[in-house]
Amino acid sequence: MAERNEMDISIDKFIHEPARLLILAHLATKEASEVSFNDLKSALDMTAGNLSVQLRNLEEVGYIKVDKAIEKRKTVTRVSMKPQGYEAFMQYLDNMEKIIRTIKD
């Protein structure tokens, strides 16, 4: 049996965490360039607490932007992906595609 070459591909473990991966995937779509906290929570079927923690983590590394505003006497939280986050997510996807191609070949 032939030995496989070691893969020289790194995976961003920060993005690879399932909740953060789902958040970034959702924000990377053109339709969701900016989304409210509640819409994101519903779309991803996450609890408010888990979503808050993951958004804070993503914001701390500069991948997303979180804005709060008062609309109709209510605080509305809006989330959007920053260019740095988009680039990191696209690199993550490229690396995953390389791994998949290597396995299939």
N, CA, C and O atoms as CSV, one atom per row, in Angstrom:
chain,resi,resn,atom,element,x,y,z
A,1,MET,N,N,0.846,-1.182,0.000
A,1,MET,CA,C,0.000,0.000,0.000
A,1,MET,C,C,0.887,1.239,0.000
A,1,MET,O,O,1.794,1.359,0.824
A,2,ALA,N,N,0.628,2.145,-0.909
A,2,ALA,CA,C,1.434,3.364,-1.012
A,2,ALA,C,C,1.116,4.310,0.138
A,2,ALA,O,O,-0.029,4.448,0.570
A,3,GLU,N,N,2.187,4.963,0.620
A,3,GLU,CA,C,1.983,5.933,1.700
A,3,GLU,C,C,1.492,7.247,1.113
A,3,GLU,O,O,1.913,7.670,0.036
A,4,ARG,N,N,0.605,7.869,1.840
A,4,ARG,CA,C,0.112,9.180,1.407
A,4,ARG,C,C,1.100,10.247,1.857
A,4,ARG,O,O,1.709,10.145,2.922
A,5,ASN,N,N,1.243,11.267,1.026
A,5,ASN,CA,C,2.045,12.418,1.444
A,5,ASN,C,C,1.308,13.135,2.551
A,5,ASN,O,O,0.080,13.225,2.544
A,6,GLU,N,N,2.074,13.649,3.511
A,6,GLU,CA,C,1.428,14.412,4.574
A,6,GLU,C,C,0.823,15.673,3.976
A,6,GLU,O,O,1.406,16.304,3.095
A,7,MET,N,N,-0.331,16.019,4.460
A,7,MET,CA,C,-0.992,17.223,3.976
A,7,MET,C,C,-0.342,18.437,4.618
A,7,MET,O,O,-0.212,18.520,5.839
A,8,ASP,N,N,0.059,19.362,3.785
A,8,ASP,CA,C,0.649,20.599,4.288
A,8,ASP,C,C,-0.430,21.680,4.276
A,8,ASP,O,O,-0.287,22.718,3.630
A,9,ILE,N,N,-1.498,21.414,4.996
A,9,ILE,CA,C,-2.642,22.319,5.020
A,9,ILE,C,C,-3.002,22.578,6.473
A,9,ILE,O,O,-3.129,21.647,7.268
A,10,SER,N,N,-3.163,23.833,6.806
A,10,SER,CA,C,-3.554,24.140,8.188
A,10,SER,C,C,-5.031,24.520,8.221
A,10,SER,O,O,-5.560,25.146,7.302
A,11,ILE,N,N,-5.665,24.121,9.299
A,11,ILE,CA,C,-7.073,24.445,9.506
A,11,ILE,C,C,-7.152,25.451,10.640
A,11,ILE,O,O,-6.571,25.248,11.706
A,12,ASP,N,N,-7.864,26.518,10.407
A,12,ASP,CA,C,-8.081,27.531,11.443
A,12,ASP,C,C,-9.019,26.934,12.490
A,12,ASP,O,O,-10.232,26.875,12.288
A,13,LYS,N,N,-8.448,26.496,13.601
A,13,LYS,CA,C,-9.248,25.835,14.637
A,13,LYS,C,C,-10.265,26.777,15.262
A,13,LYS,O,O,-11.297,26.332,15.766
A,14,PHE,N,N,-9.987,28.060,15.234
A,14,PHE,CA,C,-10.934,29.034,15.774
A,14,PHE,C,C,-12.218,29.031,14.945
A,14,PHE,O,O,-13.318,28.997,15.497
A,15,ILE,N,N,-12.075,29.065,13.629
A,15,ILE,CA,C,-13.243,29.042,12.743
A,15,ILE,C,C,-13.886,27.657,12.741
A,15,ILE,O,O,-15.105,27.541,12.611
A,16,HIS,N,N,-13.082,26.613,12.882
A,16,HIS,CA,C,-13.563,25.231,12.777
A,16,HIS,C,C,-14.580,24.866,13.863
A,16,HIS,O,O,-15.321,23.897,13.704
A,17,GLU,N,N,-14.628,25.614,14.949
A,17,GLU,CA,C,-15.610,25.364,16.014
A,17,GLU,C,C,-16.996,25.485,15.386
A,17,GLU,O,O,-17.279,26.491,14.736
A,18,PRO,N,N,-17.872,24.488,15.561
A,18,PRO,CA,C,-19.140,24.442,14.818
A,18,PRO,C,C,-20.012,25.696,14.892
A,18,PRO,O,O,-20.523,26.137,13.862
A,19,ALA,N,N,-20.195,26.270,16.049
A,19,ALA,CA,C,-21.066,27.450,16.154
A,19,ALA,C,C,-20.476,28.633,15.396
A,19,ALA,O,O,-21.195,29.338,14.688
A,20,ARG,N,N,-19.172,28.855,15.541
A,20,ARG,CA,C,-18.536,29.974,14.830
A,20,ARG,C,C,-18.541,29.725,13.329
A,20,ARG,O,O,-18.714,30.660,12.547
A,21,LEU,N,N,-18.354,28.491,12.924
A,21,LEU,CA,C,-18.391,28.148,11.502
A,21,LEU,C,C,-19.765,28.458,10.913
A,21,LEU,O,O,-19.860,29.020,9.821
A,22,LEU,N,N,-20.818,28.098,11.623
A,22,LEU,CA,C,-22.179,28.390,11.153
A,22,LEU,C,C,-22.435,29.892,11.069
A,22,LEU,O,O,-23.040,30.366,10.107
A,23,ILE,N,N,-21.984,30.630,12.059
A,23,ILE,CA,C,-22.181,32.087,12.064
A,23,ILE,C,C,-21.492,32.707,10.855
A,23,ILE,O,O,-22.103,33.482,10.119
A,24,LEU,N,N,-20.227,32.368,10.650
A,24,LEU,CA,C,-19.486,32.948,9.525
A,24,LEU,C,C,-20.065,32.517,8.185
A,24,LEU,O,O,-20.123,33.317,7.252
A,25,ALA,N,N,-20.490,31.273,8.077
A,25,ALA,CA,C,-21.100,30.803,6.828
A,25,ALA,C,C,-22.365,31.596,6.526
A,25,ALA,O,O,-22.611,31.969,5.379
A,26,HIS,N,N,-23.156,31.850,7.546
A,26,HIS,CA,C,-24.393,32.613,7.350
A,26,HIS,C,C,-24.081,34.055,6.947
A,26,HIS,O,O,-24.711,34.602,6.041
A,27,LEU,N,N,-23.121,34.659,7.615
A,27,LEU,CA,C,-22.779,36.053,7.314
A,27,LEU,C,C,-22.082,36.204,5.969
A,27,LEU,O,O,-22.114,37.285,5.381
A,28,ALA,N,N,-21.458,35.151,5.474
A,28,ALA,CA,C,-20.729,35.234,4.205
A,28,ALA,C,C,-21.654,35.301,2.998
A,28,ALA,O,O,-21.218,35.670,1.907
A,29,THR,N,N,-22.918,34.950,3.177
A,29,THR,CA,C,-23.852,35.022,2.056
A,29,THR,C,C,-24.222,36.474,1.789
A,29,THR,O,O,-24.318,37.277,2.717
A,30,LYS,N,N,-24.425,36.805,0.537
A,30,LYS,CA,C,-24.775,38.184,0.181
A,30,LYS,C,C,-26.094,38.610,0.810
A,30,LYS,O,O,-26.274,39.775,1.164
A,31,GLU,N,N,-27.008,37.667,0.947
A,31,GLU,CA,C,-28.313,37.994,1.514
A,31,GLU,C,C,-28.215,38.383,2.990
A,31,GLU,O,O,-29.079,39.089,3.509
A,32,ALA,N,N,-27.173,37.925,3.655
A,32,ALA,CA,C,-27.054,38.160,5.095
A,32,ALA,C,C,-25.845,39.028,5.416
A,32,ALA,O,O,-25.183,38.812,6.431
A,33,SER,N,N,-25.547,40.016,4.558
A,33,SER,CA,C,-24.372,40.847,4.805
A,33,SER,C,C,-24.462,41.561,6.148
A,33,SER,O,O,-23.441,41.823,6.784
A,34,GLU,N,N,-25.667,41.871,6.575
A,34,GLU,CA,C,-25.898,42.401,7.919
A,34,GLU,C,C,-27.185,41.763,8.421
A,34,GLU,O,O,-28.199,41.755,7.724
A,35,VAL,N,N,-27.134,41.236,9.621
A,35,VAL,CA,C,-28.287,40.508,10.137
A,35,VAL,C,C,-28.490,40.864,11.604
A,35,VAL,O,O,-27.530,41.114,12.334
A,36,SER,N,N,-29.736,40.883,12.020
A,36,SER,CA,C,-30.019,41.171,13.427
A,36,SER,C,C,-29.685,39.945,14.268
A,36,SER,O,O,-29.684,38.815,13.780
A,37,PHE,N,N,-29.406,40.194,15.529
A,37,PHE,CA,C,-29.104,39.123,16.475
A,37,PHE,C,C,-30.234,38.100,16.489
A,37,PHE,O,O,-29.984,36.896,16.424
A,38,ASN,N,N,-31.472,38.573,16.572
A,38,ASN,CA,C,-32.612,37.656,16.649
A,38,ASN,C,C,-32.781,36.832,15.375
A,38,ASN,O,O,-33.100,35.645,15.442
A,39,ASP,N,N,-32.567,37.457,14.213
A,39,ASP,CA,C,-32.659,36.706,12.958
A,39,ASP,C,C,-31.558,35.648,12.877
A,39,ASP,O,O,-31.795,34.529,12.422
A,40,LEU,N,N,-30.364,36.009,13.319
A,40,LEU,CA,C,-29.248,35.069,13.316
A,40,LEU,C,C,-29.521,33.912,14.278
A,40,LEU,O,O,-29.262,32.751,13.961
A,41,LYS,N,N,-30.040,34.244,15.439
A,41,LYS,CA,C,-30.382,33.226,16.443
A,41,LYS,C,C,-31.404,32.243,15.872
A,41,LYS,O,O,-31.268,31.031,16.043
A,42,SER,N,N,-32.414,32.762,15.202
A,42,SER,CA,C,-33.447,31.903,14.605
A,42,SER,C,C,-32.895,31.071,13.452
A,42,SER,O,O,-33.156,29.872,13.362
A,43,ALA,N,N,-32.137,31.709,12.578
A,43,ALA,CA,C,-31.610,31.011,11.401
A,43,ALA,C,C,-30.683,29.864,11.784
A,43,ALA,O,O,-30.657,28.829,11.118
A,44,LEU,N,N,-29.926,30.051,12.856
A,44,LEU,CA,C,-28.945,29.039,13.251
A,44,LEU,C,C,-29.433,28.141,14.377
A,44,LEU,O,O,-28.736,27.213,14.788
A,45,ASP,N,N,-30.633,28.421,14.872
A,45,ASP,CA,C,-31.222,27.631,15.956
A,45,ASP,C,C,-30.266,27.525,17.147
A,45,ASP,O,O,-29.988,26.438,17.653
A,46,MET,N,N,-29.772,28.694,17.578
A,46,MET,CA,C,-28.849,28.761,18.711
A,46,MET,C,C,-29.521,29.478,19.867
A,46,MET,O,O,-30.436,30.276,19.665
A,47,THR,N,N,-29.067,29.193,21.072
A,47,THR,CA,C,-29.576,29.927,22.221
A,47,THR,C,C,-28.954,31.319,22.220
A,47,THR,O,O,-27.888,31.532,21.643
A,48,ALA,N,N,-29.622,32.254,22.866
A,48,ALA,CA,C,-29.110,33.624,22.949
A,48,ALA,C,C,-27.753,33.645,23.644
A,48,ALA,O,O,-26.850,34.372,23.232
A,49,GLY,N,N,-27.613,32.850,24.694
A,49,GLY,CA,C,-26.354,32.820,25.441
A,49,GLY,C,C,-25.196,32.311,24.612
A,49,GLY,O,O,-24.129,32.925,24.596
A,50,ASN,N,N,-25.388,31.197,23.922
A,50,ASN,CA,C,-24.329,30.636,23.085
A,50,ASN,C,C,-23.983,31.583,21.947
A,50,ASN,O,O,-22.808,31.795,21.650
A,51,LEU,N,N,-24.995,32.150,21.309
A,51,LEU,CA,C,-24.747,33.083,20.214
A,51,LEU,C,C,-23.975,34.297,20.707
A,51,LEU,O,O,-23.037,34.742,20.046
A,52,SER,N,N,-24.352,34.835,21.851
A,52,SER,CA,C,-23.654,36.000,22.410
A,52,SER,C,C,-22.179,35.715,22.644
A,52,SER,O,O,-21.318,36.523,22.298
A,53,VAL,N,N,-21.896,34.562,23.232
A,53,VAL,CA,C,-20.503,34.190,23.514
A,53,VAL,C,C,-19.712,34.057,22.218
A,53,VAL,O,O,-18.600,34.573,22.112
A,54,GLN,N,N,-20.279,33.371,21.237
A,54,GLN,CA,C,-19.562,33.157,19.979
A,54,GLN,C,C,-19.379,34.460,19.203
A,54,GLN,O,O,-18.342,34.662,18.571
A,55,LEU,N,N,-20.372,35.341,19.244
A,55,LEU,CA,C,-20.229,36.643,18.579
A,55,LEU,C,C,-19.134,37.463,19.244
A,55,LEU,O,O,-18.350,38.127,18.565
A,56,ARG,N,N,-19.079,37.419,20.562
A,56,ARG,CA,C,-18.033,38.150,21.286
A,56,ARG,C,C,-16.656,37.616,20.885
A,56,ARG,O,O,-15.730,38.394,20.653
A,57,ASN,N,N,-16.523,36.296,20.804
A,57,ASN,CA,C,-15.251,35.695,20.386
A,57,ASN,C,C,-14.865,36.133,18.977
A,57,ASN,O,O,-13.713,36.490,18.729
A,58,LEU,N,N,-15.817,36.104,18.063
A,58,LEU,CA,C,-15.546,36.509,16.682
A,58,LEU,C,C,-15.223,37.992,16.578
A,58,LEU,O,O,-14.391,38.399,15.767
A,59,GLU,N,N,-15.878,38.791,17.395
A,59,GLU,CA,C,-15.616,40.233,17.394
A,59,GLU,C,C,-14.223,40.524,17.948
A,59,GLU,O,O,-13.524,41.398,17.436
A,60,GLU,N,N,-13.820,39.806,18.979
A,60,GLU,CA,C,-12.511,40.037,19.599
A,60,GLU,C,C,-11.355,39.778,18.640
A,60,GLU,O,O,-10.325,40.446,18.730
A,61,VAL,N,N,-11.503,38.825,17.726
A,61,VAL,CA,C,-10.432,38.556,16.758
A,61,VAL,C,C,-10.569,39.401,15.495
A,61,VAL,O,O,-9.739,39.306,14.591
A,62,GLY,N,N,-11.608,40.225,15.430
A,62,GLY,CA,C,-11.770,41.143,14.310
A,62,GLY,C,C,-12.465,40.567,13.094
A,62,GLY,O,O,-12.367,41.136,12.007
A,63,TYR,N,N,-13.172,39.443,13.249
A,63,TYR,CA,C,-13.849,38.822,12.119
A,63,TYR,C,C,-15.229,39.407,11.847
A,63,TYR,O,O,-15.698,39.390,10.709
A,64,ILE,N,N,-15.871,39.918,12.869
A,64,ILE,CA,C,-17.210,40.491,12.699
A,64,ILE,C,C,-17.300,41.836,13.401
A,64,ILE,O,O,-16.442,42.208,14.202
A,65,LYS,N,N,-18.365,42.550,13.073
A,65,LYS,CA,C,-18.677,43.824,13.712
A,65,LYS,C,C,-20.069,43.688,14.320
A,65,LYS,O,O,-20.997,43.203,13.672
A,66,VAL,N,N,-20.202,44.121,15.565
A,66,VAL,CA,C,-21.491,44.083,16.246
A,66,VAL,C,C,-21.876,45.516,16.576
A,66,VAL,O,O,-21.140,46.218,17.270
A,67,ASP,N,N,-23.023,45.948,16.081
A,67,ASP,CA,C,-23.527,47.300,16.334
A,67,ASP,C,C,-24.839,47.213,17.087
A,67,ASP,O,O,-25.675,46.352,16.815
A,68,LYS,N,N,-25.004,48.114,18.032
A,68,LYS,CA,C,-26.273,48.199,18.768
A,68,LYS,C,C,-26.873,49.568,18.507
A,68,LYS,O,O,-26.172,50.580,18.501
A,69,ALA,N,N,-28.181,49.583,18.292
A,69,ALA,CA,C,-28.890,50.832,18.031
A,69,ALA,C,C,-30.266,50.752,18.672
A,69,ALA,O,O,-30.781,49.669,18.950
A,70,ILE,N,N,-30.844,51.910,18.897
A,70,ILE,CA,C,-32.205,51.980,19.419
A,70,ILE,C,C,-33.141,52.193,18.233
A,70,ILE,O,O,-33.009,53.162,17.484
A,71,GLU,N,N,-34.079,51.281,18.079
A,71,GLU,CA,C,-35.091,51.387,17.030
A,71,GLU,C,C,-36.447,51.158,17.669
A,71,GLU,O,O,-36.693,50.120,18.284
A,72,LYS,N,N,-37.313,52.131,17.516
A,72,LYS,CA,C,-38.662,52.038,18.090
A,72,LYS,C,C,-38.609,51.674,19.574
A,72,LYS,O,O,-39.338,50.800,20.042
A,73,ARG,N,N,-37.745,52.353,20.287
A,73,ARG,CA,C,-37.575,52.191,21.738
A,73,ARG,C,C,-37.022,50.834,22.163
A,73,ARG,O,O,-37.096,50.474,23.338
A,74,LYS,N,N,-36.479,50.094,21.229
A,74,LYS,CA,C,-35.881,48.801,21.550
A,74,LYS,C,C,-34.435,48.789,21.078
A,74,LYS,O,O,-34.097,49.386,20.056
A,75,THR,N,N,-33.595,48.108,21.831
A,75,THR,CA,C,-32.213,47.935,21.402
A,75,THR,C,C,-32.159,46.810,20.375
A,75,THR,O,O,-32.640,45.702,20.612
A,76,VAL,N,N,-31.566,47.121,19.237
A,76,VAL,CA,C,-31.420,46.137,18.166
A,76,VAL,C,C,-29.926,45.916,17.946
A,76,VAL,O,O,-29.165,46.870,17.779
A,77,THR,N,N,-29.522,44.667,17.948
A,77,THR,CA,C,-28.127,44.304,17.707
A,77,THR,C,C,-28.005,43.779,16.291
A,77,THR,O,O,-28.725,42.864,15.890
A,78,ARG,N,N,-27.082,44.370,15.534
A,78,ARG,CA,C,-26.853,43.951,14.152
A,78,ARG,C,C,-25.424,43.433,14.024
A,78,ARG,O,O,-24.490,43.978,14.612
A,79,VAL,N,N,-25.283,42.386,13.256
A,79,VAL,CA,C,-23.996,41.718,13.093
A,79,VAL,C,C,-23.624,41.706,11.615
A,79,VAL,O,O,-24.464,41.427,10.760
A,80,SER,N,N,-22.369,42.008,11.318
A,80,SER,CA,C,-21.883,41.935,9.938
A,80,SER,C,C,-20.452,41.405,9.941
A,80,SER,O,O,-19.736,41.506,10.937
A,81,MET,N,N,-20.056,40.842,8.811
A,81,MET,CA,C,-18.710,40.297,8.689
A,81,MET,C,C,-17.768,41.388,8.204
A,81,MET,O,O,-18.095,42.138,7.283
A,82,LYS,N,N,-16.603,41.474,8.822
A,82,LYS,CA,C,-15.574,42.416,8.392
A,82,LYS,C,C,-14.746,41.766,7.277
A,82,LYS,O,O,-14.735,40.542,7.148
A,83,PRO,N,N,-14.055,42.579,6.474
A,83,PRO,CA,C,-13.226,42.011,5.400
A,83,PRO,C,C,-12.227,40.966,5.910
A,83,PRO,O,O,-12.013,39.945,5.258
A,84,GLN,N,N,-11.626,41.215,7.055
A,84,GLN,CA,C,-10.674,40.260,7.636
A,84,GLN,C,C,-11.362,38.922,7.926
A,84,GLN,O,O,-10.775,37.862,7.709
A,85,GLY,N,N,-12.579,38.973,8.407
A,85,GLY,CA,C,-13.330,37.753,8.683
A,85,GLY,C,C,-13.685,37.010,7.411
A,85,GLY,O,O,-13.615,35.782,7.357
A,86,TYR,N,N,-14.069,37.767,6.379
A,86,TYR,CA,C,-14.407,37.146,5.098
A,86,TYR,C,C,-13.186,36.448,4.504
A,86,TYR,O,O,-13.280,35.322,4.016
A,87,GLU,N,N,-12.038,37.128,4.551
A,87,GLU,CA,C,-10.805,36.542,4.022
A,87,GLU,C,C,-10.427,35.273,4.786
A,87,GLU,O,O,-10.053,34.268,4.181
A,88,ALA,N,N,-10.525,35.320,6.110
A,88,ALA,CA,C,-10.194,34.146,6.930
A,88,ALA,C,C,-11.148,32.995,6.628
A,88,ALA,O,O,-10.728,31.839,6.561
A,89,PHE,N,N,-12.424,33.305,6.445
A,89,PHE,CA,C,-13.413,32.271,6.148
A,89,PHE,C,C,-13.154,31.654,4.778
A,89,PHE,O,O,-13.237,30.435,4.627
A,90,MET,N,N,-12.844,32.476,3.779
A,90,MET,CA,C,-12.556,31.966,2.439
A,90,MET,C,C,-11.297,31.097,2.453
A,90,MET,O,O,-11.241,30.078,1.764
A,91,GLN,N,N,-10.291,31.493,3.230
A,91,GLN,CA,C,-9.073,30.682,3.351
A,91,GLN,C,C,-9.391,29.345,4.007
A,91,GLN,O,O,-8.871,28.306,3.600
A,92,TYR,N,N,-10.242,29.374,5.017
A,92,TYR,CA,C,-10.682,28.149,5.685
A,92,TYR,C,C,-11.358,27.217,4.670
A,92,TYR,O,O,-11.063,26.023,4.623
A,93,LEU,N,N,-12.264,27.774,3.862
A,93,LEU,CA,C,-12.954,26.960,2.852
A,93,LEU,C,C,-11.979,26.391,1.828
A,93,LEU,O,O,-12.088,25.226,1.444
A,94,ASP,N,N,-11.024,27.212,1.385
A,94,ASP,CA,C,-10.015,26.730,0.435
A,94,ASP,C,C,-9.236,25.555,1.020
A,94,ASP,O,O,-9.001,24.556,0.340
A,95,ASN,N,N,-8.840,25.680,2.281
A,95,ASN,CA,C,-8.077,24.612,2.925
A,95,ASN,C,C,-8.911,23.342,3.081
A,95,ASN,O,O,-8.402,22.236,2.899
A,96,MET,N,N,-10.177,23.499,3.415
A,96,MET,CA,C,-11.046,22.328,3.535
A,96,MET,C,C,-11.218,21.646,2.175
A,96,MET,O,O,-11.229,20.418,2.095
A,97,GLU,N,N,-11.353,22.443,1.103
A,97,GLU,CA,C,-11.472,21.874,-0.242
A,97,GLU,C,C,-10.212,21.101,-0.618
A,97,GLU,O,O,-10.300,20.046,-1.246
A,98,LYS,N,N,-9.039,21.617,-0.241
A,98,LYS,CA,C,-7.779,20.914,-0.522
A,98,LYS,C,C,-7.745,19.571,0.198
A,98,LYS,O,O,-7.328,18.563,-0.373
A,99,ILE,N,N,-8.180,19.564,1.437
A,99,ILE,CA,C,-8.205,18.312,2.200
A,99,ILE,C,C,-9.135,17.310,1.532
A,99,ILE,O,O,-8.789,16.139,1.377
A,100,ILE,N,N,-10.303,17.770,1.142
A,100,ILE,CA,C,-11.283,16.878,0.510
A,100,ILE,C,C,-10.742,16.330,-0.806
A,100,ILE,O,O,-10.887,15.141,-1.088
A,101,ARG,N,N,-10.116,17.192,-1.617
A,101,ARG,CA,C,-9.536,16.733,-2.886
A,101,ARG,C,C,-8.435,15.701,-2.640
A,101,ARG,O,O,-8.335,14.708,-3.361
A,102,THR,N,N,-7.612,15.942,-1.619
A,102,THR,CA,C,-6.525,15.017,-1.299
A,102,THR,C,C,-7.077,13.650,-0.910
A,102,THR,O,O,-6.539,12.618,-1.311
A,103,ILE,N,N,-8.135,13.648,-0.141
A,103,ILE,CA,C,-8.742,12.389,0.297
A,103,ILE,C,C,-9.371,11.655,-0.882
A,103,ILE,O,O,-9.264,10.433,-0.984
A,104,LYS,N,N,-10.023,12.395,-1.770
A,104,LYS,CA,C,-10.708,11.769,-2.907
A,104,LYS,C,C,-9.742,11.260,-3.965
A,104,LYS,O,O,-10.066,10.328,-4.702
A,105,ASP,N,N,-8.561,11.859,-4.050
A,105,ASP,CA,C,-7.584,11.455,-5.088
A,105,ASP,C,C,-6.908,10.155,-4.761
A,105,ASP,O,O,-6.067,9.685,-5.528
